[in-house]
Amino acid sequence: MKKDRGRLEGKVALVTGGSRGIGRAIALRLAEDGADVVVNYQNKKEHAQKVSKLIDQIGMADELE
């Protein structure tokens, strides 16, 4: 929904399990709505890196170890 874009600007969202599946979709939507998104993952760093790249395309992403 385009009317929702930016409504979460200035907010930070932590998405656990955000590297794939529903968590990934939620992380991307939150980023589209303007939130700064932190993606937590359990074992597949490659999946989290892909999500980080997609979020970067939406706005801004940083990778933390």
mmCIF file of the N, C-alpha and C atoms, coordinates in Angstrom:
data_MODEL
# 
_entry.id   MODEL 
# 
loop_
_atom_site.group_PDB 
_atom_site.id 
_atom_site.type_symbol 
_atom_site.label_atom_id 
_atom_site.label_alt_id 
_atom_site.label_comp_id 
_atom_site.label_asym_id 
_atom_site.label_entity_id 
_atom_site.label_seq_id 
_atom_site.pdbx_PDB_ins_code 
_atom_site.Cartn_x 
_atom_site.Cartn_y 
_atom_site.Cartn_z 
_atom_site.occupancy 
_atom_site.B_iso_or_equiv 
_atom_site.pdbx_formal_charge 
_atom_site.auth_seq_id 
_atom_site.auth_comp_id 
_atom_site.auth_asym_id 
_atom_site.auth_atom_id 
_atom_site.pdbx_PDB_model_num 
ATOM 1   N N  . MET A 1 1  ? 0.832  -1.175  0.000  1.00 0.00 ? 1  MET A N  1 
ATOM 2   C CA . MET A 1 1  ? 0.000  0.000   0.000  1.00 0.00 ? 1  MET A CA 1 
ATOM 3   C C  . MET A 1 1  ? 0.879  1.242   0.000  1.00 0.00 ? 1  MET A C  1 
ATOM 4   N N  . LYS A 1 2  ? 0.772  2.008   -1.034 1.00 0.00 ? 2  LYS A N  1 
ATOM 5   C CA . LYS A 1 2  ? 1.636  3.174   -1.170 1.00 0.00 ? 2  LYS A CA 1 
ATOM 6   C C  . LYS A 1 2  ? 1.365  4.221   -0.101 1.00 0.00 ? 2  LYS A C  1 
ATOM 7   N N  . LYS A 1 3  ? 0.163  4.310   0.408  1.00 0.00 ? 3  LYS A N  1 
ATOM 8   C CA . LYS A 1 3  ? -0.133 5.322   1.422  1.00 0.00 ? 3  LYS A CA 1 
ATOM 9   C C  . LYS A 1 3  ? 0.612  5.052   2.724  1.00 0.00 ? 3  LYS A C  1 
ATOM 10  N N  . ASP A 1 4  ? 1.032  3.801   2.952  1.00 0.00 ? 4  ASP A N  1 
ATOM 11  C CA . ASP A 1 4  ? 1.748  3.441   4.170  1.00 0.00 ? 4  ASP A CA 1 
ATOM 12  C C  . ASP A 1 4  ? 3.244  3.723   4.089  1.00 0.00 ? 4  ASP A C  1 
ATOM 13  N N  . ARG A 1 5  ? 3.763  4.013   2.924  1.00 0.00 ? 5  ARG A N  1 
ATOM 14  C CA . ARG A 1 5  ? 5.198  4.243   2.761  1.00 0.00 ? 5  ARG A CA 1 
ATOM 15  C C  . ARG A 1 5  ? 5.649  5.398   3.649  1.00 0.00 ? 5  ARG A C  1 
ATOM 16  N N  . GLY A 1 6  ? 6.693  5.152   4.427  1.00 0.00 ? 6  GLY A N  1 
ATOM 17  C CA . GLY A 1 6  ? 7.259  6.192   5.265  1.00 0.00 ? 6  GLY A CA 1 
ATOM 18  C C  . GLY A 1 6  ? 6.601  6.359   6.619  1.00 0.00 ? 6  GLY A C  1 
ATOM 19  N N  . ARG A 1 7  ? 5.522  5.641   6.879  1.00 0.00 ? 7  ARG A N  1 
ATOM 20  C CA . ARG A 1 7  ? 4.826  5.840   8.155  1.00 0.00 ? 7  ARG A CA 1 
ATOM 21  C C  . ARG A 1 7  ? 5.622  5.334   9.349  1.00 0.00 ? 7  ARG A C  1 
ATOM 22  N N  . LEU A 1 8  ? 6.631  4.485   9.110  1.00 0.00 ? 8  LEU A N  1 
ATOM 23  C CA . LEU A 1 8  ? 7.463  3.970   10.197 1.00 0.00 ? 8  LEU A CA 1 
ATOM 24  C C  . LEU A 1 8  ? 8.833  4.642   10.244 1.00 0.00 ? 8  LEU A C  1 
ATOM 25  N N  . GLU A 1 9  ? 8.977  5.729   9.520  1.00 0.00 ? 9  GLU A N  1 
ATOM 26  C CA . GLU A 1 9  ? 10.251 6.451   9.491  1.00 0.00 ? 9  GLU A CA 1 
ATOM 27  C C  . GLU A 1 9  ? 10.643 6.877   10.903 1.00 0.00 ? 9  GLU A C  1 
ATOM 28  N N  . GLY A 1 10 ? 11.908 6.630   11.249 1.00 0.00 ? 10 GLY A N  1 
ATOM 29  C CA . GLY A 1 10 ? 12.399 6.957   12.577 1.00 0.00 ? 10 GLY A CA 1 
ATOM 30  C C  . GLY A 1 10 ? 12.197 5.849   13.600 1.00 0.00 ? 10 GLY A C  1 
ATOM 31  N N  . LYS A 1 11 ? 11.548 4.769   13.181 1.00 0.00 ? 11 LYS A N  1 
ATOM 32  C CA . LYS A 1 11 ? 11.319 3.623   14.066 1.00 0.00 ? 11 LYS A CA 1 
ATOM 33  C C  . LYS A 1 11 ? 12.329 2.529   13.738 1.00 0.00 ? 11 LYS A C  1 
ATOM 34  N N  . VAL A 1 12 ? 12.646 1.702   14.731 1.00 0.00 ? 12 VAL A N  1 
ATOM 35  C CA . VAL A 1 12 ? 13.547 0.569   14.548 1.00 0.00 ? 12 VAL A CA 1 
ATOM 36  C C  . VAL A 1 12 ? 12.752 -0.705  14.788 1.00 0.00 ? 12 VAL A C  1 
ATOM 37  N N  . ALA A 1 13 ? 12.891 -1.670  13.875 1.00 0.00 ? 13 ALA A N  1 
ATOM 38  C CA . ALA A 1 13 ? 12.192 -2.949  14.004 1.00 0.00 ? 13 ALA A CA 1 
ATOM 39  C C  . ALA A 1 13 ? 13.209 -4.081  14.055 1.00 0.00 ? 13 ALA A C  1 
ATOM 40  N N  . LEU A 1 14 ? 13.064 -4.958  15.029 1.00 0.00 ? 14 LEU A N  1 
ATOM 41  C CA . LEU A 1 14 ? 13.889 -6.162  15.131 1.00 0.00 ? 14 LEU A CA 1 
ATOM 42  C C  . LEU A 1 14 ? 13.040 -7.332  14.671 1.00 0.00 ? 14 LEU A C  1 
ATOM 43  N N  . VAL A 1 15 ? 13.494 -8.010  13.614 1.00 0.00 ? 15 VAL A N  1 
ATOM 44  C CA . VAL A 1 15 ? 12.759 -9.154  13.085 1.00 0.00 ? 15 VAL A CA 1 
ATOM 45  C C  . VAL A 1 15 ? 13.586 -10.400 13.341 1.00 0.00 ? 15 VAL A C  1 
ATOM 46  N N  . THR A 1 16 ? 13.106 -11.247 14.241 1.00 0.00 ? 16 THR A N  1 
ATOM 47  C CA . THR A 1 16 ? 13.795 -12.510 14.500 1.00 0.00 ? 16 THR A CA 1 
ATOM 48  C C  . THR A 1 16 ? 13.342 -13.506 13.451 1.00 0.00 ? 16 THR A C  1 
ATOM 49  N N  . GLY A 1 17 ? 14.275 -14.316 12.978 1.00 0.00 ? 17 GLY A N  1 
ATOM 50  C CA . GLY A 1 17 ? 13.949 -15.249 11.904 1.00 0.00 ? 17 GLY A CA 1 
ATOM 51  C C  . GLY A 1 17 ? 13.680 -14.517 10.602 1.00 0.00 ? 17 GLY A C  1 
ATOM 52  N N  . GLY A 1 18 ? 14.301 -13.364 10.435 1.00 0.00 ? 18 GLY A N  1 
ATOM 53  C CA . GLY A 1 18 ? 14.019 -12.517 9.283  1.00 0.00 ? 18 GLY A CA 1 
ATOM 54  C C  . GLY A 1 18 ? 14.792 -12.840 8.030  1.00 0.00 ? 18 GLY A C  1 
ATOM 55  N N  . SER A 1 19 ? 15.527 -13.940 8.032  1.00 0.00 ? 19 SER A N  1 
ATOM 56  C CA . SER A 1 19 ? 16.344 -14.246 6.857  1.00 0.00 ? 19 SER A CA 1 
ATOM 57  C C  . SER A 1 19 ? 15.595 -15.029 5.785  1.00 0.00 ? 19 SER A C  1 
ATOM 58  N N  . ARG A 1 20 ? 14.400 -15.546 6.113  1.00 0.00 ? 20 ARG A N  1 
ATOM 59  C CA . ARG A 1 20 ? 13.642 -16.288 5.096  1.00 0.00 ? 20 ARG A CA 1 
ATOM 60  C C  . ARG A 1 20 ? 12.176 -16.392 5.498  1.00 0.00 ? 20 ARG A C  1 
ATOM 61  N N  . GLY A 1 21 ? 11.374 -16.834 4.563  1.00 0.00 ? 21 GLY A N  1 
ATOM 62  C CA . GLY A 1 21 ? 9.960  -17.072 4.819  1.00 0.00 ? 21 GLY A CA 1 
ATOM 63  C C  . GLY A 1 21 ? 9.186  -15.834 5.245  1.00 0.00 ? 21 GLY A C  1 
ATOM 64  N N  . ILE A 1 22 ? 8.294  -16.035 6.212  1.00 0.00 ? 22 ILE A N  1 
ATOM 65  C CA . ILE A 1 22 ? 7.445  -14.949 6.697  1.00 0.00 ? 22 ILE A CA 1 
ATOM 66  C C  . ILE A 1 22 ? 8.283  -13.828 7.302  1.00 0.00 ? 22 ILE A C  1 
ATOM 67  N N  . GLY A 1 23 ? 9.322  -14.185 8.046  1.00 0.00 ? 23 GLY A N  1 
ATOM 68  C CA . GLY A 1 23 ? 10.182 -13.169 8.651  1.00 0.00 ? 23 GLY A CA 1 
ATOM 69  C C  . GLY A 1 23 ? 10.818 -12.266 7.612  1.00 0.00 ? 23 GLY A C  1 
ATOM 70  N N  . ARG A 1 24 ? 11.244 -12.860 6.505  1.00 0.00 ? 24 ARG A N  1 
ATOM 71  C CA . ARG A 1 24 ? 11.840 -12.073 5.416  1.00 0.00 ? 24 ARG A CA 1 
ATOM 72  C C  . ARG A 1 24 ? 10.814 -11.104 4.832  1.00 0.00 ? 24 ARG A C  1 
ATOM 73  N N  . ALA A 1 25 ? 9.612  -11.606 4.584  1.00 0.00 ? 25 ALA A N  1 
ATOM 74  C CA . ALA A 1 25 ? 8.558  -10.755 4.029  1.00 0.00 ? 25 ALA A CA 1 
ATOM 75  C C  . ALA A 1 25 ? 8.232  -9.597  4.971  1.00 0.00 ? 25 ALA A C  1 
ATOM 76  N N  . ILE A 1 26 ? 8.182  -9.888  6.263  1.00 0.00 ? 26 ILE A N  1 
ATOM 77  C CA . ILE A 1 26 ? 7.904  -8.843  7.251  1.00 0.00 ? 26 ILE A CA 1 
ATOM 78  C C  . ILE A 1 26 ? 9.031  -7.816  7.265  1.00 0.00 ? 26 ILE A C  1 
ATOM 79  N N  . ALA A 1 27 ? 10.283 -8.282  7.242  1.00 0.00 ? 27 ALA A N  1 
ATOM 80  C CA . ALA A 1 27 ? 11.430 -7.370  7.254  1.00 0.00 ? 27 ALA A CA 1 
ATOM 81  C C  . ALA A 1 27 ? 11.402 -6.437  6.048  1.00 0.00 ? 27 ALA A C  1 
ATOM 82  N N  . LEU A 1 28 ? 11.108 -6.987  4.877  1.00 0.00 ? 28 LEU A N  1 
ATOM 83  C CA . LEU A 1 28 ? 11.065 -6.169  3.670  1.00 0.00 ? 28 LEU A CA 1 
ATOM 84  C C  . LEU A 1 28 ? 9.926  -5.161  3.727  1.00 0.00 ? 28 LEU A C  1 
ATOM 85  N N  . ARG A 1 29 ? 8.767  -5.583  4.224  1.00 0.00 ? 29 ARG A N  1 
ATOM 86  C CA . ARG A 1 29 ? 7.625  -4.659  4.319  1.00 0.00 ? 29 ARG A CA 1 
ATOM 87  C C  . ARG A 1 29 ? 7.915  -3.523  5.300  1.00 0.00 ? 29 ARG A C  1 
ATOM 88  N N  . LEU A 1 30 ? 8.516  -3.868  6.430  1.00 0.00 ? 30 LEU A N  1 
ATOM 89  C CA . LEU A 1 30 ? 8.866  -2.833  7.404  1.00 0.00 ? 30 LEU A CA 1 
ATOM 90  C C  . LEU A 1 30 ? 9.836  -1.819  6.795  1.00 0.00 ? 30 LEU A C  1 
ATOM 91  N N  . ALA A 1 31 ? 10.805 -2.313  6.024  1.00 0.00 ? 31 ALA A N  1 
ATOM 92  C CA . ALA A 1 31 ? 11.755 -1.417  5.356  1.00 0.00 ? 31 ALA A CA 1 
ATOM 93  C C  . ALA A 1 31 ? 11.034 -0.534  4.342  1.00 0.00 ? 31 ALA A C  1 
ATOM 94  N N  . GLU A 1 32 ? 10.101 -1.119  3.590  1.00 0.00 ? 32 GLU A N  1 
ATOM 95  C CA . GLU A 1 32 ? 9.330  -0.338  2.622  1.00 0.00 ? 32 GLU A CA 1 
ATOM 96  C C  . GLU A 1 32 ? 8.530  0.762   3.311  1.00 0.00 ? 32 GLU A C  1 
ATOM 97  N N  . ASP A 1 33 ? 8.079  0.493   4.523  1.00 0.00 ? 33 ASP A N  1 
ATOM 98  C CA . ASP A 1 33 ? 7.301  1.474   5.277  1.00 0.00 ? 33 ASP A CA 1 
ATOM 99  C C  . ASP A 1 33 ? 8.184  2.474   6.017  1.00 0.00 ? 33 ASP A C  1 
ATOM 100 N N  . GLY A 1 34 ? 9.512  2.381   5.830  1.00 0.00 ? 34 GLY A N  1 
ATOM 101 C CA . GLY A 1 34 ? 10.421 3.388   6.352  1.00 0.00 ? 34 GLY A CA 1 
ATOM 102 C C  . GLY A 1 34 ? 11.154 3.042   7.629  1.00 0.00 ? 34 GLY A C  1 
ATOM 103 N N  . ALA A 1 35 ? 10.916 1.859   8.191  1.00 0.00 ? 35 ALA A N  1 
ATOM 104 C CA . ALA A 1 35 ? 11.588 1.481   9.441  1.00 0.00 ? 35 ALA A CA 1 
ATOM 105 C C  . ALA A 1 35 ? 13.046 1.118   9.188  1.00 0.00 ? 35 ALA A C  1 
ATOM 106 N N  . ASP A 1 36 ? 13.876 1.333   10.196 1.00 0.00 ? 36 ASP A N  1 
ATOM 107 C CA . ASP A 1 36 ? 15.232 0.798   10.193 1.00 0.00 ? 36 ASP A CA 1 
ATOM 108 C C  . ASP A 1 36 ? 15.093 -0.630  10.699 1.00 0.00 ? 36 ASP A C  1 
ATOM 109 N N  . VAL A 1 37 ? 15.476 -1.599  9.894  1.00 0.00 ? 37 VAL A N  1 
ATOM 110 C CA . VAL A 1 37 ? 15.210 -3.006  10.200 1.00 0.00 ? 37 VAL A CA 1 
ATOM 111 C C  . VAL A 1 37 ? 16.485 -3.727  10.611 1.00 0.00 ? 37 VAL A C  1 
ATOM 112 N N  . VAL A 1 38 ? 16.404 -4.426  11.732 1.00 0.00 ? 38 VAL A N  1 
ATOM 113 C CA . VAL A 1 38 ? 17.475 -5.300  12.197 1.00 0.00 ? 38 VAL A CA 1 
ATOM 114 C C  . VAL A 1 38 ? 16.983 -6.722  11.982 1.00 0.00 ? 38 VAL A C  1 
ATOM 115 N N  . VAL A 1 39 ? 17.742 -7.502  11.196 1.00 0.00 ? 39 VAL A N  1 
ATOM 116 C CA . VAL A 1 39 ? 17.364 -8.886  10.906 1.00 0.00 ? 39 VAL A CA 1 
ATOM 117 C C  . VAL A 1 39 ? 18.229 -9.819  11.732 1.00 0.00 ? 39 VAL A C  1 
ATOM 118 N N  . ASN A 1 40 ? 17.581 -10.636 12.524 1.00 0.00 ? 40 ASN A N  1 
ATOM 119 C CA . ASN A 1 40 ? 18.259 -11.632 13.345 1.00 0.00 ? 40 ASN A CA 1 
ATOM 120 C C  . ASN A 1 40 ? 18.089 -12.988 12.658 1.00 0.00 ? 40 ASN A C  1 
ATOM 121 N N  . TYR A 1 41 ? 19.152 -13.770 12.620 1.00 0.00 ? 41 TYR A N  1 
ATOM 122 C CA . TYR A 1 41 ? 19.071 -15.079 11.978 1.00 0.00 ? 41 TYR A CA 1 
ATOM 123 C C  . TYR A 1 41 ? 19.787 -16.100 12.839 1.00 0.00 ? 41 TYR A C  1 
ATOM 124 N N  . GLN A 1 42 ? 19.398 -17.367 12.666 1.00 0.00 ? 42 GLN A N  1 
ATOM 125 C CA . GLN A 1 42 ? 19.987 -18.406 13.505 1.00 0.00 ? 42 GLN A CA 1 
ATOM 126 C C  . GLN A 1 42 ? 21.191 -19.073 12.858 1.00 0.00 ? 42 GLN A C  1 
ATOM 127 N N  . ASN A 1 43 ? 21.066 -19.550 11.625 1.00 0.00 ? 43 ASN A N  1 
ATOM 128 C CA . ASN A 1 43 ? 22.205 -20.273 11.084 1.00 0.00 ? 43 ASN A CA 1 
ATOM 129 C C  . ASN A 1 43 ? 22.563 -19.999 9.629  1.00 0.00 ? 43 ASN A C  1 
ATOM 130 N N  . LYS A 1 44 ? 21.758 -19.433 8.821  1.00 0.00 ? 44 LYS A N  1 
ATOM 131 C CA . LYS A 1 44 ? 22.099 -19.235 7.416  1.00 0.00 ? 44 LYS A CA 1 
ATOM 132 C C  . LYS A 1 44 ? 22.446 -17.774 7.132  1.00 0.00 ? 44 LYS A C  1 
ATOM 133 N N  . LYS A 1 45 ? 23.712 -17.441 7.321  1.00 0.00 ? 45 LYS A N  1 
ATOM 134 C CA . LYS A 1 45 ? 24.169 -16.066 7.115  1.00 0.00 ? 45 LYS A CA 1 
ATOM 135 C C  . LYS A 1 45 ? 23.898 -15.608 5.681  1.00 0.00 ? 45 LYS A C  1 
ATOM 136 N N  . GLU A 1 46 ? 24.002 -16.532 4.726  1.00 0.00 ? 46 GLU A N  1 
ATOM 137 C CA . GLU A 1 46 ? 23.780 -16.171 3.322  1.00 0.00 ? 46 GLU A CA 1 
ATOM 138 C C  . GLU A 1 46 ? 22.369 -15.632 3.115  1.00 0.00 ? 46 GLU A C  1 
ATOM 139 N N  . HIS A 1 47 ? 21.388 -16.249 3.768  1.00 0.00 ? 47 HIS A N  1 
ATOM 140 C CA . HIS A 1 47 ? 20.003 -15.786 3.644  1.00 0.00 ? 47 HIS A CA 1 
ATOM 141 C C  . HIS A 1 47 ? 19.860 -14.374 4.206  1.00 0.00 ? 47 HIS A C  1 
ATOM 142 N N  . ALA A 1 48 ? 20.456 -14.137 5.359  1.00 0.00 ? 48 ALA A N  1 
ATOM 143 C CA . ALA A 1 48 ? 20.383 -12.814 5.981  1.00 0.00 ? 48 ALA A CA 1 
ATOM 144 C C  . ALA A 1 48 ? 21.069 -11.766 5.105  1.00 0.00 ? 48 ALA A C  1 
ATOM 145 N N  . GLN A 1 49 ? 22.164 -12.136 4.455  1.00 0.00 ? 49 GLN A N  1 
ATOM 146 C CA . GLN A 1 49 ? 22.859 -11.197 3.575  1.00 0.00 ? 49 GLN A CA 1 
ATOM 147 C C  . GLN A 1 49 ? 21.993 -10.843 2.372  1.00 0.00 ? 49 GLN A C  1 
ATOM 148 N N  . LYS A 1 50 ? 21.252 -11.819 1.844  1.00 0.00 ? 50 LYS A N  1 
ATOM 149 C CA . LYS A 1 50 ? 20.346 -11.545 0.724  1.00 0.00 ? 50 LYS A CA 1 
ATOM 150 C C  . LYS A 1 50 ? 19.260 -10.565 1.141  1.00 0.00 ? 50 LYS A C  1 
ATOM 151 N N  . VAL A 1 51 ? 18.704 -10.767 2.329  1.00 0.00 ? 51 VAL A N  1 
ATOM 152 C CA . VAL A 1 51 ? 17.674 -9.856  2.832  1.00 0.00 ? 51 VAL A CA 1 
ATOM 153 C C  . VAL A 1 51 ? 18.262 -8.466  3.030  1.00 0.00 ? 51 VAL A C  1 
ATOM 154 N N  . SER A 1 52 ? 19.478 -8.397  3.550  1.00 0.00 ? 52 SER A N  1 
ATOM 155 C CA . SER A 1 52 ? 20.145 -7.116  3.747  1.00 0.00 ? 52 SER A CA 1 
ATOM 156 C C  . SER A 1 52 ? 20.305 -6.381  2.421  1.00 0.00 ? 52 SER A C  1 
ATOM 157 N N  . LYS A 1 53 ? 20.651 -7.100  1.364  1.00 0.00 ? 53 LYS A N  1 
ATOM 158 C CA . LYS A 1 53 ? 20.801 -6.482  0.045  1.00 0.00 ? 53 LYS A CA 1 
ATOM 159 C C  . LYS A 1 53 ? 19.462 -5.966  -0.472 1.00 0.00 ? 53 LYS A C  1 
ATOM 160 N N  . LEU A 1 54 ? 18.391 -6.740  -0.247 1.00 0.00 ? 54 LEU A N  1 
ATOM 161 C CA . LEU A 1 54 ? 17.067 -6.295  -0.676 1.00 0.00 ? 54 LEU A CA 1 
ATOM 162 C C  . LEU A 1 54 ? 16.632 -5.051  0.096  1.00 0.00 ? 54 LEU A C  1 
ATOM 163 N N  . ILE A 1 55 ? 16.898 -5.035  1.392  1.00 0.00 ? 55 ILE A N  1 
ATOM 164 C CA . ILE A 1 55 ? 16.570 -3.866  2.206  1.00 0.00 ? 55 ILE A CA 1 
ATOM 165 C C  . ILE A 1 55 ? 17.395 -2.669  1.744  1.00 0.00 ? 55 ILE A C  1 
ATOM 166 N N  . ASP A 1 56 ? 18.647 -2.900  1.379  1.00 0.00 ? 56 ASP A N  1 
ATOM 167 C CA . ASP A 1 56 ? 19.510 -1.834  0.883  1.00 0.00 ? 56 ASP A CA 1 
ATOM 168 C C  . ASP A 1 56 ? 18.927 -1.219  -0.385 1.00 0.00 ? 56 ASP A C  1 
ATOM 169 N N  . GLN A 1 57 ? 18.326 -2.041  -1.240 1.00 0.00 ? 57 GLN A N  1 
ATOM 170 C CA . GLN A 1 57 ? 17.708 -1.534  -2.459 1.00 0.00 ? 57 GLN A CA 1 
ATOM 171 C C  . GLN A 1 57 ? 16.509 -0.644  -2.138 1.00 0.00 ? 57 GLN A C  1 
ATOM 172 N N  . ILE A 1 58 ? 15.846 -0.936  -1.025 1.00 0.00 ? 58 ILE A N  1 
ATOM 173 C CA . ILE A 1 58 ? 14.694 -0.135  -0.605 1.00 0.00 ? 58 ILE A CA 1 
ATOM 174 C C  . ILE A 1 58 ? 15.153 1.178   0.005  1.00 0.00 ? 58 ILE A C  1 
ATOM 175 N N  . GLY A 1 59 ? 16.186 1.094   0.834  1.00 0.00 ? 59 GLY A N  1 
ATOM 176 C CA . GLY A 1 59 ? 16.642 2.292   1.539  1.00 0.00 ? 59 GLY A CA 1 
ATOM 177 C C  . GLY A 1 59 ? 18.082 2.179   1.939  1.00 0.00 ? 59 GLY A C  1 
ATOM 178 N N  . MET A 1 60 ? 18.302 1.802   3.199  1.00 0.00 ? 60 MET A N  1 
ATOM 179 C CA . MET A 1 60 ? 19.659 1.751   3.723  1.00 0.00 ? 60 MET A CA 1 
ATOM 180 C C  . MET A 1 60 ? 19.816 0.519   4.587  1.00 0.00 ? 60 MET A C  1 
ATOM 181 N N  . ALA A 1 61 ? 20.918 -0.195  4.421  1.00 0.00 ? 61 ALA A N  1 
ATOM 182 C CA . ALA A 1 61 ? 21.165 -1.394  5.221  1.00 0.00 ? 61 ALA A CA 1 
ATOM 183 C C  . ALA A 1 61 ? 22.613 -1.417  5.670  1.00 0.00 ? 61 ALA A C  1 
ATOM 184 N N  . ASP A 1 62 ? 22.831 -1.875  6.865  1.00 0.00 ? 62 ASP A N  1 
ATOM 185 C CA . ASP A 1 62 ? 24.165 -2.107  7.404  1.00 0.00 ? 62 ASP A CA 1 
ATOM 186 C C  . ASP A 1 62 ? 24.195 -3.525  7.928  1.00 0.00 ? 62 ASP A C  1 
ATOM 187 N N  . GLU A 1 63 ? 25.346 -4.160  7.822  1.00 0.00 ? 63 GLU A N  1 
ATOM 188 C CA . GLU A 1 63 ? 25.478 -5.528  8.314  1.00 0.00 ? 63 GLU A CA 1 
ATOM 189 C C  . GLU A 1 63 ? 26.314 -5.524  9.575  1.00 0.00 ? 63 GLU A C  1 
ATOM 190 N N  . LEU A 1 64 ? 25.785 -6.107  10.608 1.00 0.00 ? 64 LEU A N  1 
ATOM 191 C CA . LEU A 1 64 ? 26.494 -6.223  11.876 1.00 0.00 ? 64 LEU A CA 1 
ATOM 192 C C  . LEU A 1 64 ? 26.859 -7.669  12.108 1.00 0.00 ? 64 LEU A C  1 
ATOM 193 N N  . GLU A 1 65 ? 27.980 -7.897  12.735 1.00 0.00 ? 65 GLU A N  1 
ATOM 194 C CA . GLU A 1 65 ? 28.401 -9.257  13.090 1.00 0.00 ? 65 GLU A CA 1 
ATOM 195 C C  . GLU A 1 65 ? 28.039 -9.530  14.517 1.00 0.00 ? 65 GLU A C  1 
# 
